Amino acid sequence: MDRVYANIIEYNQNMLKNGIDLPEWVNTRPILSPSWRELGKILEGIDRETACFEIGSGVGDILAILAGYGFKNIAGIEMDNRLSKLANQKLFDLYGIDGAVKTGKYPCTIMPKPELLIQLNCVYAETSESSSDYLKKLSDWQRYNGAPQTYLVELIDSSFTAPHEAYSDIVRVGYEDVQEAFSGYDVKRSSTFVYPNNSSSKFIYTIRKRD
């Protein structure tokens, strides 16, 4: 396993050993998350000076991956104040980065405007009434601070039809749905989790401005 990922998992394991209560989705096993694997592949082709911003930073794992890959301009936002504090502590302990994660809700004004906008393992569909409404919201979020060069968003695939208390039908979308919602952009996707080996099926969509 890449040392960047191993360091993050070890840090998460140590938090548990120290009695810190972590959400069940935090990666604490010595197994490379499919989302992390695909993210690493995508990041290989992106300039390290790129201004990066993450929606829903959780305990800071994705930002820590960015830092480990040499990205210098990283920031994020997390609604849960306790989690944002854990994220900032992790980034400081591992990379000496201070205060990268703010507590709050997206959309919000970001400076500098992000060139790489990331939203992985986050489903915000509370106000959406349909799949098209959900994708429209994501499209609005993507353009809120001016469309970034690249938008990475992980979505539940419409091929996943099994019951799941966290994933309503509204958030289960297909490739053509995403293409329609982001018409005018180059849209590619890479598989991360696959049902039934995993609890659901997901893809990371790479949505880029056209040259």
Biotite code that builds the C-alpha atoms (Angstrom):
import biotite.structure as struc

atoms = struc.array([
    struc.Atom([0.000, 0.000, 0.000], chain_id="A", res_id=1, res_name="MET", atom_name="CA", element="C"),
    struc.Atom([1.203, 3.514, -0.811], chain_id="A", res_id=2, res_name="ASP", atom_name="CA", element="C"),
    struc.Atom([2.829, 5.135, 2.236], chain_id="A", res_id=3, res_name="ARG", atom_name="CA", element="C"),
    struc.Atom([0.461, 8.134, 2.000], chain_id="A", res_id=4, res_name="VAL", atom_name="CA", element="C"),
    struc.Atom([-2.575, 5.897, 2.501], chain_id="A", res_id=5, res_name="TYR", atom_name="CA", element="C"),
    struc.Atom([-0.877, 3.753, 5.144], chain_id="A", res_id=6, res_name="ALA", atom_name="CA", element="C"),
    struc.Atom([-0.027, 6.825, 7.243], chain_id="A", res_id=7, res_name="ASN", atom_name="CA", element="C"),
    struc.Atom([-3.641, 8.018, 7.170], chain_id="A", res_id=8, res_name="ILE", atom_name="CA", element="C"),
    struc.Atom([-5.016, 4.608, 8.144], chain_id="A", res_id=9, res_name="ILE", atom_name="CA", element="C"),
    struc.Atom([-2.479, 4.299, 10.959], chain_id="A", res_id=10, res_name="GLU", atom_name="CA", element="C"),
    struc.Atom([-3.473, 7.759, 12.204], chain_id="A", res_id=11, res_name="TYR", atom_name="CA", element="C"),
    struc.Atom([-7.149, 6.748, 12.176], chain_id="A", res_id=12, res_name="ASN", atom_name="CA", element="C"),
    struc.Atom([-6.351, 3.543, 14.051], chain_id="A", res_id=13, res_name="GLN", atom_name="CA", element="C"),
    struc.Atom([-4.485, 5.526, 16.691], chain_id="A", res_id=14, res_name="ASN", atom_name="CA", element="C"),
    struc.Atom([-7.486, 7.814, 17.146], chain_id="A", res_id=15, res_name="MET", atom_name="CA", element="C"),
    struc.Atom([-9.608, 4.769, 17.954], chain_id="A", res_id=16, res_name="LEU", atom_name="CA", element="C"),
    struc.Atom([-6.950, 3.450, 20.344], chain_id="A", res_id=17, res_name="LYS", atom_name="CA", element="C"),
    struc.Atom([-7.007, 6.822, 22.105], chain_id="A", res_id=18, res_name="ASN", atom_name="CA", element="C"),
    struc.Atom([-10.748, 6.553, 22.657], chain_id="A", res_id=19, res_name="GLY", atom_name="CA", element="C"),
    struc.Atom([-11.856, 8.992, 19.957], chain_id="A", res_id=20, res_name="ILE", atom_name="CA", element="C"),
    struc.Atom([-15.300, 8.102, 18.640], chain_id="A", res_id=21, res_name="ASP", atom_name="CA", element="C"),
    struc.Atom([-15.235, 7.942, 14.836], chain_id="A", res_id=22, res_name="LEU", atom_name="CA", element="C"),
    struc.Atom([-18.067, 7.505, 12.326], chain_id="A", res_id=23, res_name="PRO", atom_name="CA", element="C"),
    struc.Atom([-18.273, 3.987, 10.900], chain_id="A", res_id=24, res_name="GLU", atom_name="CA", element="C"),
    struc.Atom([-17.319, 5.217, 7.423], chain_id="A", res_id=25, res_name="TRP", atom_name="CA", element="C"),
    struc.Atom([-13.836, 6.316, 8.540], chain_id="A", res_id=26, res_name="VAL", atom_name="CA", element="C"),
    struc.Atom([-11.201, 4.011, 7.055], chain_id="A", res_id=27, res_name="ASN", atom_name="CA", element="C"),
    struc.Atom([-9.453, 2.251, 9.950], chain_id="A", res_id=28, res_name="THR", atom_name="CA", element="C"),
    struc.Atom([-8.651, -1.091, 8.301], chain_id="A", res_id=29, res_name="ARG", atom_name="CA", element="C"),
    struc.Atom([-5.343, -1.772, 6.515], chain_id="A", res_id=30, res_name="PRO", atom_name="CA", element="C"),
    struc.Atom([-7.167, -2.050, 3.191], chain_id="A", res_id=31, res_name="ILE", atom_name="CA", element="C"),
    struc.Atom([-6.979, 0.542, 0.433], chain_id="A", res_id=32, res_name="LEU", atom_name="CA", element="C"),
    struc.Atom([-10.383, 2.145, -0.090], chain_id="A", res_id=33, res_name="SER", atom_name="CA", element="C"),
    struc.Atom([-11.520, 1.880, -3.734], chain_id="A", res_id=34, res_name="PRO", atom_name="CA", element="C"),
    struc.Atom([-12.341, 5.599, -3.621], chain_id="A", res_id=35, res_name="SER", atom_name="CA", element="C"),
    struc.Atom([-8.821, 6.424, -2.485], chain_id="A", res_id=36, res_name="TRP", atom_name="CA", element="C"),
    struc.Atom([-7.356, 4.183, -5.192], chain_id="A", res_id=37, res_name="ARG", atom_name="CA", element="C"),
    struc.Atom([-9.276, 5.886, -7.985], chain_id="A", res_id=38, res_name="GLU", atom_name="CA", element="C"),
    struc.Atom([-8.645, 9.353, -6.549], chain_id="A", res_id=39, res_name="LEU", atom_name="CA", element="C"),
    struc.Atom([-4.909, 8.663, -6.579], chain_id="A", res_id=40, res_name="GLY", atom_name="CA", element="C"),
    struc.Atom([-5.063, 7.771, -10.269], chain_id="A", res_id=41, res_name="LYS", atom_name="CA", element="C"),
    struc.Atom([-6.963, 10.949, -11.101], chain_id="A", res_id=42, res_name="ILE", atom_name="CA", element="C"),
    struc.Atom([-4.602, 13.161, -9.103], chain_id="A", res_id=43, res_name="LEU", atom_name="CA", element="C"),
    struc.Atom([-1.590, 11.969, -11.108], chain_id="A", res_id=44, res_name="GLU", atom_name="CA", element="C"),
    struc.Atom([-2.627, 14.200, -14.000], chain_id="A", res_id=45, res_name="GLY", atom_name="CA", element="C"),
    struc.Atom([-3.329, 17.383, -11.997], chain_id="A", res_id=46, res_name="ILE", atom_name="CA", element="C"),
    struc.Atom([-0.816, 20.165, -11.309], chain_id="A", res_id=47, res_name="ASP", atom_name="CA", element="C"),
    struc.Atom([0.281, 20.299, -7.663], chain_id="A", res_id=48, res_name="ARG", atom_name="CA", element="C"),
    struc.Atom([-0.179, 24.083, -7.562], chain_id="A", res_id=49, res_name="GLU", atom_name="CA", element="C"),
    struc.Atom([-3.914, 23.703, -8.257], chain_id="A", res_id=50, res_name="THR", atom_name="CA", element="C"),
    struc.Atom([-6.250, 25.356, -5.745], chain_id="A", res_id=51, res_name="ALA", atom_name="CA", element="C"),
    struc.Atom([-8.222, 22.447, -4.242], chain_id="A", res_id=52, res_name="CYS", atom_name="CA", element="C"),
    struc.Atom([-11.386, 22.535, -2.167], chain_id="A", res_id=53, res_name="PHE", atom_name="CA", element="C"),
    struc.Atom([-13.309, 19.647, -0.637], chain_id="A", res_id=54, res_name="GLU", atom_name="CA", element="C"),
    struc.Atom([-17.012, 19.623, 0.198], chain_id="A", res_id=55, res_name="ILE", atom_name="CA", element="C"),
    struc.Atom([-17.670, 17.470, 3.260], chain_id="A", res_id=56, res_name="GLY", atom_name="CA", element="C"),
    struc.Atom([-14.158, 16.948, 4.616], chain_id="A", res_id=57, res_name="SER", atom_name="CA", element="C"),
    struc.Atom([-15.135, 14.593, 7.434], chain_id="A", res_id=58, res_name="GLY", atom_name="CA", element="C"),
    struc.Atom([-12.026, 13.717, 9.450], chain_id="A", res_id=59, res_name="VAL", atom_name="CA", element="C"),
    struc.Atom([-9.691, 15.022, 6.744], chain_id="A", res_id=60, res_name="GLY", atom_name="CA", element="C"),
    struc.Atom([-8.679, 11.851, 4.903], chain_id="A", res_id=61, res_name="ASP", atom_name="CA", element="C"),
    struc.Atom([-9.105, 13.190, 1.364], chain_id="A", res_id=62, res_name="ILE", atom_name="CA", element="C"),
    struc.Atom([-7.281, 16.430, 2.154], chain_id="A", res_id=63, res_name="LEU", atom_name="CA", element="C"),
    struc.Atom([-4.521, 14.377, 3.770], chain_id="A", res_id=64, res_name="ALA", atom_name="CA", element="C"),
    struc.Atom([-4.223, 12.369, 0.541], chain_id="A", res_id=65, res_name="ILE", atom_name="CA", element="C"),
    struc.Atom([-3.919, 15.622, -1.411], chain_id="A", res_id=66, res_name="LEU", atom_name="CA", element="C"),
    struc.Atom([-1.222, 16.863, 0.956], chain_id="A", res_id=67, res_name="ALA", atom_name="CA", element="C"),
    struc.Atom([0.580, 13.543, 0.740], chain_id="A", res_id=68, res_name="GLY", atom_name="CA", element="C"),
    struc.Atom([0.545, 13.787, -3.051], chain_id="A", res_id=69, res_name="TYR", atom_name="CA", element="C"),
    struc.Atom([2.196, 17.199, -2.859], chain_id="A", res_id=70, res_name="GLY", atom_name="CA", element="C"),
    struc.Atom([-0.737, 19.567, -3.359], chain_id="A", res_id=71, res_name="PHE", atom_name="CA", element="C"),
    struc.Atom([0.092, 22.852, -1.661], chain_id="A", res_id=72, res_name="LYS", atom_name="CA", element="C"),
    struc.Atom([-3.182, 24.808, -1.823], chain_id="A", res_id=73, res_name="ASN", atom_name="CA", element="C"),
    struc.Atom([-5.842, 22.718, -0.085], chain_id="A", res_id=74, res_name="ILE", atom_name="CA", element="C"),
    struc.Atom([-8.932, 23.616, 1.928], chain_id="A", res_id=75, res_name="ALA", atom_name="CA", element="C"),
    struc.Atom([-12.295, 22.153, 2.816], chain_id="A", res_id=76, res_name="GLY", atom_name="CA", element="C"),
    struc.Atom([-15.538, 22.557, 4.689], chain_id="A", res_id=77, res_name="ILE", atom_name="CA", element="C"),
    struc.Atom([-17.319, 20.241, 7.136], chain_id="A", res_id=78, res_name="GLU", atom_name="CA", element="C"),
    struc.Atom([-20.688, 20.749, 8.840], chain_id="A", res_id=79, res_name="MET", atom_name="CA", element="C"),
    struc.Atom([-19.775, 18.850, 12.013], chain_id="A", res_id=80, res_name="ASP", atom_name="CA", element="C"),
    struc.Atom([-17.561, 20.987, 14.237], chain_id="A", res_id=81, res_name="ASN", atom_name="CA", element="C"),
    struc.Atom([-16.095, 17.965, 16.048], chain_id="A", res_id=82, res_name="ARG", atom_name="CA", element="C"),
    struc.Atom([-15.104, 16.310, 12.787], chain_id="A", res_id=83, res_name="LEU", atom_name="CA", element="C"),
    struc.Atom([-13.587, 19.498, 11.374], chain_id="A", res_id=84, res_name="SER", atom_name="CA", element="C"),
    struc.Atom([-11.428, 19.777, 14.506], chain_id="A", res_id=85, res_name="LYS", atom_name="CA", element="C"),
    struc.Atom([-10.274, 16.169, 14.056], chain_id="A", res_id=86, res_name="LEU", atom_name="CA", element="C"),
    struc.Atom([-9.521, 16.886, 10.392], chain_id="A", res_id=87, res_name="ALA", atom_name="CA", element="C"),
    struc.Atom([-7.436, 19.940, 11.212], chain_id="A", res_id=88, res_name="ASN", atom_name="CA", element="C"),
    struc.Atom([-5.529, 18.075, 13.907], chain_id="A", res_id=89, res_name="GLN", atom_name="CA", element="C"),
    struc.Atom([-4.767, 15.255, 11.461], chain_id="A", res_id=90, res_name="LYS", atom_name="CA", element="C"),
    struc.Atom([-3.523, 17.637, 8.766], chain_id="A", res_id=91, res_name="LEU", atom_name="CA", element="C"),
    struc.Atom([-1.340, 19.446, 11.291], chain_id="A", res_id=92, res_name="PHE", atom_name="CA", element="C"),
    struc.Atom([0.077, 16.254, 12.812], chain_id="A", res_id=93, res_name="ASP", atom_name="CA", element="C"),
    struc.Atom([0.828, 14.614, 9.464], chain_id="A", res_id=94, res_name="LEU", atom_name="CA", element="C"),
    struc.Atom([1.806, 17.588, 7.298], chain_id="A", res_id=95, res_name="TYR", atom_name="CA", element="C"),
    struc.Atom([2.042, 20.705, 9.473], chain_id="A", res_id=96, res_name="GLY", atom_name="CA", element="C"),
    struc.Atom([-0.981, 22.247, 7.748], chain_id="A", res_id=97, res_name="ILE", atom_name="CA", element="C"),
    struc.Atom([-3.016, 24.476, 10.045], chain_id="A", res_id=98, res_name="ASP", atom_name="CA", element="C"),
    struc.Atom([-6.695, 25.406, 9.766], chain_id="A", res_id=99, res_name="GLY", atom_name="CA", element="C"),
    struc.Atom([-7.433, 24.006, 6.312], chain_id="A", res_id=100, res_name="ALA", atom_name="CA", element="C"),
    struc.Atom([-10.945, 22.822, 7.230], chain_id="A", res_id=101, res_name="VAL", atom_name="CA", element="C"),
    struc.Atom([-13.643, 25.314, 8.165], chain_id="A", res_id=102, res_name="LYS", atom_name="CA", element="C"),
    struc.Atom([-16.852, 24.422, 9.973], chain_id="A", res_id=103, res_name="THR", atom_name="CA", element="C"),
    struc.Atom([-19.880, 25.334, 7.882], chain_id="A", res_id=104, res_name="GLY", atom_name="CA", element="C"),
    struc.Atom([-22.159, 24.416, 5.007], chain_id="A", res_id=105, res_name="LYS", atom_name="CA", element="C"),
    struc.Atom([-21.627, 24.510, 1.277], chain_id="A", res_id=106, res_name="TYR", atom_name="CA", element="C"),
    struc.Atom([-22.365, 26.418, -0.939], chain_id="A", res_id=107, res_name="PRO", atom_name="CA", element="C"),
    struc.Atom([-20.344, 29.345, 0.322], chain_id="A", res_id=108, res_name="CYS", atom_name="CA", element="C"),
    struc.Atom([-17.914, 31.827, -1.175], chain_id="A", res_id=109, res_name="THR", atom_name="CA", element="C"),
    struc.Atom([-14.395, 30.415, -1.499], chain_id="A", res_id=110, res_name="ILE", atom_name="CA", element="C"),
    struc.Atom([-11.176, 32.331, -1.973], chain_id="A", res_id=111, res_name="MET", atom_name="CA", element="C"),
    struc.Atom([-9.130, 31.532, -3.904], chain_id="A", res_id=112, res_name="PRO", atom_name="CA", element="C"),
    struc.Atom([-11.694, 30.089, -6.261], chain_id="A", res_id=113, res_name="LYS", atom_name="CA", element="C"),
    struc.Atom([-11.157, 26.341, -6.500], chain_id="A", res_id=114, res_name="PRO", atom_name="CA", element="C"),
    struc.Atom([-9.711, 24.840, -9.654], chain_id="A", res_id=115, res_name="GLU", atom_name="CA", element="C"),
    struc.Atom([-10.281, 21.337, -8.296], chain_id="A", res_id=116, res_name="LEU", atom_name="CA", element="C"),
    struc.Atom([-13.571, 20.801, -6.432], chain_id="A", res_id=117, res_name="LEU", atom_name="CA", element="C"),
    struc.Atom([-13.971, 17.457, -4.656], chain_id="A", res_id=118, res_name="ILE", atom_name="CA", element="C"),
    struc.Atom([-17.032, 15.769, -3.172], chain_id="A", res_id=119, res_name="GLN", atom_name="CA", element="C"),
    struc.Atom([-16.466, 12.123, -2.261], chain_id="A", res_id=120, res_name="LEU", atom_name="CA", element="C"),
    struc.Atom([-18.498, 9.890, 0.039], chain_id="A", res_id=121, res_name="ASN", atom_name="CA", element="C"),
    struc.Atom([-21.001, 12.684, 0.669], chain_id="A", res_id=122, res_name="CYS", atom_name="CA", element="C"),
    struc.Atom([-24.706, 12.617, -0.156], chain_id="A", res_id=123, res_name="VAL", atom_name="CA", element="C"),
    struc.Atom([-26.606, 15.864, 0.409], chain_id="A", res_id=124, res_name="TYR", atom_name="CA", element="C"),
    struc.Atom([-30.079, 15.211, -0.938], chain_id="A", res_id=125, res_name="ALA", atom_name="CA", element="C"),
    struc.Atom([-32.264, 16.472, 1.902], chain_id="A", res_id=126, res_name="GLU", atom_name="CA", element="C"),
    struc.Atom([-33.925, 19.194, -0.166], chain_id="A", res_id=127, res_name="THR", atom_name="CA", element="C"),
    struc.Atom([-34.060, 17.254, -3.456], chain_id="A", res_id=128, res_name="SER", atom_name="CA", element="C"),
    struc.Atom([-37.345, 15.840, -4.734], chain_id="A", res_id=129, res_name="GLU", atom_name="CA", element="C"),
    struc.Atom([-36.046, 13.816, -7.689], chain_id="A", res_id=130, res_name="SER", atom_name="CA", element="C"),
    struc.Atom([-32.824, 12.552, -9.252], chain_id="A", res_id=131, res_name="SER", atom_name="CA", element="C"),
    struc.Atom([-32.834, 15.407, -11.760], chain_id="A", res_id=132, res_name="SER", atom_name="CA", element="C"),
    struc.Atom([-33.359, 17.886, -8.921], chain_id="A", res_id=133, res_name="ASP", atom_name="CA", element="C"),
    struc.Atom([-30.461, 16.304, -7.014], chain_id="A", res_id=134, res_name="TYR", atom_name="CA", element="C"),
    struc.Atom([-28.134, 16.541, -10.019], chain_id="A", res_id=135, res_name="LEU", atom_name="CA", element="C"),
    struc.Atom([-29.214, 20.127, -10.675], chain_id="A", res_id=136, res_name="LYS", atom_name="CA", element="C"),
    struc.Atom([-28.177, 21.003, -7.133], chain_id="A", res_id=137, res_name="LYS", atom_name="CA", element="C"),
    struc.Atom([-24.768, 19.428, -7.689], chain_id="A", res_id=138, res_name="LEU", atom_name="CA", element="C"),
    struc.Atom([-24.434, 21.363, -10.944], chain_id="A", res_id=139, res_name="SER", atom_name="CA", element="C"),
    struc.Atom([-25.321, 24.585, -9.121], chain_id="A", res_id=140, res_name="ASP", atom_name="CA", element="C"),
    struc.Atom([-22.718, 23.789, -6.453], chain_id="A", res_id=141, res_name="TRP", atom_name="CA", element="C"),
    struc.Atom([-20.106, 23.093, -9.114], chain_id="A", res_id=142, res_name="GLN", atom_name="CA", element="C"),
    struc.Atom([-20.648, 26.546, -10.642], chain_id="A", res_id=143, res_name="ARG", atom_name="CA", element="C"),
    struc.Atom([-21.248, 28.474, -7.406], chain_id="A", res_id=144, res_name="TYR", atom_name="CA", element="C"),
    struc.Atom([-17.708, 29.889, -7.226], chain_id="A", res_id=145, res_name="ASN", atom_name="CA", element="C"),
    struc.Atom([-17.157, 29.794, -10.953], chain_id="A", res_id=146, res_name="GLY", atom_name="CA", element="C"),
    struc.Atom([-16.859, 26.401, -12.614], chain_id="A", res_id=147, res_name="ALA", atom_name="CA", element="C"),
    struc.Atom([-13.558, 24.761, -11.620], chain_id="A", res_id=148, res_name="PRO", atom_name="CA", element="C"),
    struc.Atom([-11.299, 23.111, -14.133], chain_id="A", res_id=149, res_name="GLN", atom_name="CA", element="C"),
    struc.Atom([-12.156, 19.749, -12.574], chain_id="A", res_id=150, res_name="THR", atom_name="CA", element="C"),
    struc.Atom([-15.034, 18.585, -10.388], chain_id="A", res_id=151, res_name="TYR", atom_name="CA", element="C"),
    struc.Atom([-14.750, 15.162, -8.750], chain_id="A", res_id=152, res_name="LEU", atom_name="CA", element="C"),
    struc.Atom([-17.996, 13.804, -7.334], chain_id="A", res_id=153, res_name="VAL", atom_name="CA", element="C"),
    struc.Atom([-18.745, 10.280, -6.140], chain_id="A", res_id=154, res_name="GLU", atom_name="CA", element="C"),
    struc.Atom([-22.285, 9.135, -6.916], chain_id="A", res_id=155, res_name="LEU", atom_name="CA", element="C"),
    struc.Atom([-24.442, 6.101, -6.208], chain_id="A", res_id=156, res_name="ILE", atom_name="CA", element="C"),
    struc.Atom([-25.119, 4.266, -9.464], chain_id="A", res_id=157, res_name="ASP", atom_name="CA", element="C"),
    struc.Atom([-28.613, 3.580, -10.745], chain_id="A", res_id=158, res_name="SER", atom_name="CA", element="C"),
    struc.Atom([-27.652, -0.077, -11.234], chain_id="A", res_id=159, res_name="SER", atom_name="CA", element="C"),
    struc.Atom([-27.757, -0.398, -7.441], chain_id="A", res_id=160, res_name="PHE", atom_name="CA", element="C"),
    struc.Atom([-31.374, -1.280, -6.648], chain_id="A", res_id=161, res_name="THR", atom_name="CA", element="C"),
    struc.Atom([-31.140, -3.011, -3.266], chain_id="A", res_id=162, res_name="ALA", atom_name="CA", element="C"),
    struc.Atom([-32.719, -1.318, -0.230], chain_id="A", res_id=163, res_name="PRO", atom_name="CA", element="C"),
    struc.Atom([-30.362, 1.036, 1.653], chain_id="A", res_id=164, res_name="HIS", atom_name="CA", element="C"),
    struc.Atom([-31.438, 3.355, 4.433], chain_id="A", res_id=165, res_name="GLU", atom_name="CA", element="C"),
    struc.Atom([-28.883, 6.019, 3.548], chain_id="A", res_id=166, res_name="ALA", atom_name="CA", element="C"),
    struc.Atom([-29.385, 6.017, -0.232], chain_id="A", res_id=167, res_name="TYR", atom_name="CA", element="C"),
    struc.Atom([-32.838, 6.821, -1.524], chain_id="A", res_id=168, res_name="SER", atom_name="CA", element="C"),
    struc.Atom([-33.771, 6.379, -5.191], chain_id="A", res_id=169, res_name="ASP", atom_name="CA", element="C"),
    struc.Atom([-33.215, 10.124, -5.611], chain_id="A", res_id=170, res_name="ILE", atom_name="CA", element="C"),
    struc.Atom([-29.429, 9.806, -5.299], chain_id="A", res_id=171, res_name="VAL", atom_name="CA", element="C"),
    struc.Atom([-29.080, 6.764, -7.586], chain_id="A", res_id=172, res_name="ARG", atom_name="CA", element="C"),
    struc.Atom([-28.102, 8.093, -10.995], chain_id="A", res_id=173, res_name="VAL", atom_name="CA", element="C"),
    struc.Atom([-26.647, 6.791, -14.248], chain_id="A", res_id=174, res_name="GLY", atom_name="CA", element="C"),
    struc.Atom([-23.919, 7.969, -16.586], chain_id="A", res_id=175, res_name="TYR", atom_name="CA", element="C"),
    struc.Atom([-26.343, 9.503, -19.082], chain_id="A", res_id=176, res_name="GLU", atom_name="CA", element="C"),
    struc.Atom([-28.100, 11.392, -16.271], chain_id="A", res_id=177, res_name="ASP", atom_name="CA", element="C"),
    struc.Atom([-24.807, 12.950, -15.200], chain_id="A", res_id=178, res_name="VAL", atom_name="CA", element="C"),
    struc.Atom([-23.848, 13.783, -18.777], chain_id="A", res_id=179, res_name="GLN", atom_name="CA", element="C"),
    struc.Atom([-27.146, 15.605, -19.219], chain_id="A", res_id=180, res_name="GLU", atom_name="CA", element="C"),
    struc.Atom([-26.784, 17.512, -15.954], chain_id="A", res_id=181, res_name="ALA", atom_name="CA", element="C"),
    struc.Atom([-23.258, 18.612, -16.906], chain_id="A", res_id=182, res_name="PHE", atom_name="CA", element="C"),
    struc.Atom([-23.741, 19.165, -20.621], chain_id="A", res_id=183, res_name="SER", atom_name="CA", element="C"),
    struc.Atom([-20.897, 21.183, -22.095], chain_id="A", res_id=184, res_name="GLY", atom_name="CA", element="C"),
    struc.Atom([-18.303, 19.388, -19.952], chain_id="A", res_id=185, res_name="TYR", atom_name="CA", element="C"),
    struc.Atom([-16.203, 16.292, -20.512], chain_id="A", res_id=186, res_name="ASP", atom_name="CA", element="C"),
    struc.Atom([-17.613, 13.609, -18.213], chain_id="A", res_id=187, res_name="VAL", atom_name="CA", element="C"),
    struc.Atom([-15.766, 10.418, -17.341], chain_id="A", res_id=188, res_name="LYS", atom_name="CA", element="C"),
    struc.Atom([-16.316, 7.965, -14.517], chain_id="A", res_id=189, res_name="ARG", atom_name="CA", element="C"),
    struc.Atom([-14.377, 5.276, -12.682], chain_id="A", res_id=190, res_name="SER", atom_name="CA", element="C"),
    struc.Atom([-15.842, 2.528, -10.539], chain_id="A", res_id=191, res_name="SER", atom_name="CA", element="C"),
    struc.Atom([-15.148, 2.493, -6.813], chain_id="A", res_id=192, res_name="THR", atom_name="CA", element="C"),
    struc.Atom([-17.538, 0.325, -4.788], chain_id="A", res_id=193, res_name="PHE", atom_name="CA", element="C"),
    struc.Atom([-19.465, -2.544, -6.415], chain_id="A", res_id=194, res_name="VAL", atom_name="CA", element="C"),
    struc.Atom([-22.533, -4.276, -4.997], chain_id="A", res_id=195, res_name="TYR", atom_name="CA", element="C"),
    struc.Atom([-22.856, -7.014, -3.671], chain_id="A", res_id=196, res_name="PRO", atom_name="CA", element="C"),
    struc.Atom([-19.165, -7.146, -2.740], chain_id="A", res_id=197, res_name="ASN", atom_name="CA", element="C"),
    struc.Atom([-19.775, -3.747, -1.145], chain_id="A", res_id=198, res_name="ASN", atom_name="CA", element="C"),
    struc.Atom([-22.898, -2.259, 0.409], chain_id="A", res_id=199, res_name="SER", atom_name="CA", element="C"),
    struc.Atom([-23.633, -0.229, -2.754], chain_id="A", res_id=200, res_name="SER", atom_name="CA", element="C"),
    struc.Atom([-22.284, 0.597, -6.211], chain_id="A", res_id=201, res_name="SER", atom_name="CA", element="C"),
    struc.Atom([-20.523, 3.930, -6.730], chain_id="A", res_id=202, res_name="LYS", atom_name="CA", element="C"),
    struc.Atom([-18.552, 5.823, -9.368], chain_id="A", res_id=203, res_name="PHE", atom_name="CA", element="C"),
    struc.Atom([-16.258, 8.817, -9.141], chain_id="A", res_id=204, res_name="ILE", atom_name="CA", element="C"),
    struc.Atom([-17.220, 11.210, -11.936], chain_id="A", res_id=205, res_name="TYR", atom_name="CA", element="C"),
    struc.Atom([-14.493, 13.439, -13.343], chain_id="A", res_id=206, res_name="THR", atom_name="CA", element="C"),
    struc.Atom([-16.194, 16.504, -14.822], chain_id="A", res_id=207, res_name="ILE", atom_name="CA", element="C"),
    struc.Atom([-13.777, 18.778, -16.684], chain_id="A", res_id=208, res_name="ARG", atom_name="CA", element="C"),
    struc.Atom([-14.018, 21.984, -18.648], chain_id="A", res_id=209, res_name="LYS", atom_name="CA", element="C"),
    struc.Atom([-13.517, 21.465, -22.333], chain_id="A", res_id=210, res_name="ARG", atom_name="CA", element="C"),
    struc.Atom([-10.453, 23.052, -23.936], chain_id="A", res_id=211, res_name="ASP", atom_name="CA", element="C"),
])
